[in-house]
Amino acid sequence: MKTRVAINGYGTIGKRVADAILKQPDMVLAGVTKTKPNYEVKLALSKGIRIYASSAERIKLFDDARVKVSGTLDDLLKQADIVVDCTPGKVGASYKPVYEKAKIKAIWQGGEKHDVAGFSFNSTCNYENALGRDQVRVVSCNTTGLCRSLFALDKAFGIKKTRVVLIRRGADPAEDSKGPINSIVPDPVTIPSHHGPDVQKVLPHIDITTTAFAVPTTLMHVHLLNVELNRDATEKEIFEAFSQYPRIRIVSAAEGIGSTSEVIEYARDLGRHRYDMPELVIWKESVKSFDREMYLTQAVHQESIVVPENIDAIRAMTRLTESGEESTKLTNTSMGLGR
Ligand SMILES: NC(=O)c1ccc[n+]([C@@H]2O[C@H](COP(=O)([O-])OP(=O)(O)OC[C@H]3O[C@@H](n4cnc5c(N)ncnc54)[C@H](OP(=O)(O)O)[C@@H]3O)[C@@H](O)[C@H]2O)c1
């Protein structure tokens, strides 16, 4: 039996999760909600995706635009085994009573607090702990990137402590009302930023302090990591450790991928839909080892990195497979990741 998935909120993350579900052999997309009948609705309908109005009050908007919806969110929830909440940050938590009333499993995104589900998820770090759960939060794009590299380093060498500077994109490409336009904003100005404590929701034993800045760019986030390991590690050993994880992609500035815009150009040249790069990108030249201390610089494509994690979370919660390795392999193959 295939798992039937509903998506509440069809924006940056929601439309990518929807497209990924359409590629899974063990899932079907029951439908998605929209608040308004814009071009995204027409495109979704042309792909055969069922559209539901986010609430009964909004049906009239769709009727007026002569766009056919299949019902409301409540109707959609009756057609599904699990809902992936992709509504804007802090809005998702307001739907918790709705999902609970409908007795449906629910996934939230990183814009919600850990407490919304009481469990924060990353495929590589804690798939098995999500098995059969009714409520899960997939951590944010930045936290997902940090979990991927830190898990690999911790597994191979043990981490004594890690200090991270995050340079965050100011907004997603379509968000023309957000900024900053001409500023570098300590975001927050206090230390730590929320990212370190968020990583600890997934990897509680990691000693991590993070500080973050928002800058006027829309393409990707960049992180500079300084990690103290429990034992000496050569650069060769560090690359060997990362090579075990298909969702980590090593790129080289010497080969022409020396900035976030060149990573995006690379994604375009790979033929990636929407120029997505769900893999965590690490610059080869930035990996520098000083015995037990190391540095690296990594880039996170905020719009897509959490998409494979959502797919694995669905598989774990609905017990499509008990093995995280099997799920990630299936997700990677269907989405063309790690190649
Ligand atoms: N974008 C990122 O970089 C990123 C990365 C990782 C995690 N996240 C997290 O993912 C979640 C979704 O973010 P996003 O960037 O995808 O947001 P988004 O692009 O703004 O999309 C949210 C969608 O939710 C719909 N919506 C708005 N208000 C709603 C409501 N009250 N009820 C139901 N639907 C509503 C909107 O649909 P209509 O178009 O129909 O109005 C909108 O398209 C957030 O928790 C965010 O923190 C975002």
The ligand as an SDF file (V2000), in Angstrom:
LIG
                    3D

 48 52  0  0  0  0  0  0  0  0999 V2000
   12.3650   28.8360    2.1630 N   0  0  0  0  0  0  0  0  0  0  0  0
   13.3510   28.3570    2.8810 C   0  0  0  0  0  0  0  0  0  0  0  0
   14.4950   28.7380    2.7090 O   0  0  0  0  0  0  0  0  0  0  0  0
   13.0980   27.3210    3.9200 C   0  0  0  0  0  0  0  0  0  0  0  0
   14.0730   26.3640    4.1570 C   0  0  0  0  0  0  0  0  0  0  0  0
   13.8490   25.3740    5.1120 C   0  0  0  0  0  0  0  0  0  0  0  0
   12.6770   25.3970    5.8550 C   0  0  0  0  0  0  0  0  0  0  0  0
   11.7510   26.3750    5.6120 N   0  0  0  0  0  0  0  0  0  0  0  0
   10.5340   26.3390    6.4140 C   0  0  0  0  0  0  0  0  0  0  0  0
    9.4950   25.7670    5.6250 O   0  0  0  0  0  0  0  0  0  0  0  0
    8.2320   26.3480    5.9810 C   0  0  0  0  0  0  0  0  0  0  0  0
    7.6030   26.9200    4.7240 C   0  0  0  0  0  0  0  0  0  0  0  0
    8.4470   27.9400    4.2430 O   0  0  0  0  0  0  0  0  0  0  0  0
    8.3950   28.4290    2.7390 P   0  0  0  0  0  0  0  0  0  0  0  0
    9.6620   29.1650    2.5110 O   0  0  0  0  0  0  0  0  0  0  0  0
    8.0250   27.3040    1.8340 O   0  0  0  0  0  0  0  0  0  0  0  0
    7.2100   29.4740    2.8210 O   0  0  0  0  0  0  0  0  0  0  0  0
    6.4420   30.1540    1.5950 P   0  0  0  0  0  0  0  0  0  0  0  0
    7.2600   30.0910    0.3670 O   0  0  0  0  0  0  0  0  0  0  0  0
    5.9840   31.4620    2.0840 O   0  0  0  0  0  0  0  0  0  0  0  0
    5.2110   29.1870    1.3690 O   0  0  0  0  0  0  0  0  0  0  0  0
    4.2050   29.0440    2.3230 C   0  0  0  0  0  0  0  0  0  0  0  0
    2.8970   28.7610    1.6210 C   0  0  0  0  0  0  0  0  0  0  0  0
    1.9070   28.5910    2.6180 O   0  0  0  0  0  0  0  0  0  0  0  0
    0.7000   29.1770    2.1620 C   0  0  0  0  0  0  0  0  0  0  0  0
    0.0560   29.8490    3.2870 N   0  0  0  0  0  0  0  0  0  0  0  0
    0.2620   31.0960    3.7600 C   0  0  0  0  0  0  0  0  0  0  0  0
   -0.4870   31.3040    4.8390 N   0  0  0  0  0  0  0  0  0  0  0  0
   -1.2110   30.1880    5.0310 C   0  0  0  0  0  0  0  0  0  0  0  0
   -2.1980   29.8040    5.9580 C   0  0  0  0  0  0  0  0  0  0  0  0
   -2.5790   30.6100    6.9680 N   0  0  0  0  0  0  0  0  0  0  0  0
   -2.7360   28.5780    5.8460 N   0  0  0  0  0  0  0  0  0  0  0  0
   -2.3600   27.7310    4.8640 C   0  0  0  0  0  0  0  0  0  0  0  0
   -1.4450   28.0420    3.9570 N   0  0  0  0  0  0  0  0  0  0  0  0
   -0.8790   29.2640    4.0400 C   0  0  0  0  0  0  0  0  0  0  0  0
    1.0140   30.1160    1.0480 C   0  0  0  0  0  0  0  0  0  0  0  0
    0.2370   29.6200   -0.0010 O   0  0  0  0  0  0  0  0  0  0  0  0
   -0.3940   30.5190   -1.1510 P   0  0  0  0  0  0  0  0  0  0  0  0
    0.6850   30.6200   -2.1570 O   0  0  0  0  0  0  0  0  0  0  0  0
   -1.5560   29.7610   -1.5880 O   0  0  0  0  0  0  0  0  0  0  0  0
   -0.7420   31.8360   -0.5360 O   0  0  0  0  0  0  0  0  0  0  0  0
    2.4790   29.9130    0.7400 C   0  0  0  0  0  0  0  0  0  0  0  0
    2.7240   29.5570   -0.5920 O   0  0  0  0  0  0  0  0  0  0  0  0
    8.5600   27.3730    7.0730 C   0  0  0  0  0  0  0  0  0  0  0  0
    8.4410   26.7430    8.3310 O   0  0  0  0  0  0  0  0  0  0  0  0
   10.0030   27.7100    6.8170 C   0  0  0  0  0  0  0  0  0  0  0  0
   10.6660   28.1980    7.9480 O   0  0  0  0  0  0  0  0  0  0  0  0
   11.9180   27.3060    4.6380 C   0  0  0  0  0  0  0  0  0  0  0  0
  1  2  1  0
  2  3  2  0
  2  4  1  0
  4  5  1  0
  4 48  2  0
  5  6  2  0
  6  7  1  0
  7  8  2  0
  8  9  1  0
  8 48  1  0
  9 10  1  0
  9 46  1  0
 10 11  1  0
 11 12  1  0
 11 44  1  0
 12 13  1  0
 13 14  1  0
 14 15  2  0
 14 16  1  0
 14 17  1  0
 17 18  1  0
 18 19  2  0
 18 20  1  0
 18 21  1  0
 21 22  1  0
 22 23  1  0
 23 24  1  0
 23 42  1  0
 24 25  1  0
 25 26  1  0
 25 36  1  0
 26 27  1  0
 26 35  1  0
 27 28  2  0
 28 29  1  0
 29 30  1  0
 29 35  2  0
 30 31  1  0
 30 32  2  0
 32 33  1  0
 33 34  2  0
 34 35  1  0
 36 37  1  0
 36 42  1  0
 37 38  1  0
 38 39  2  0
 38 40  1  0
 38 41  1  0
 42 43  1  0
 44 45  1  0
 44 46  1  0
 46 47  1  0
M  CHG  2   8   1  16  -1
M  END
$$$$
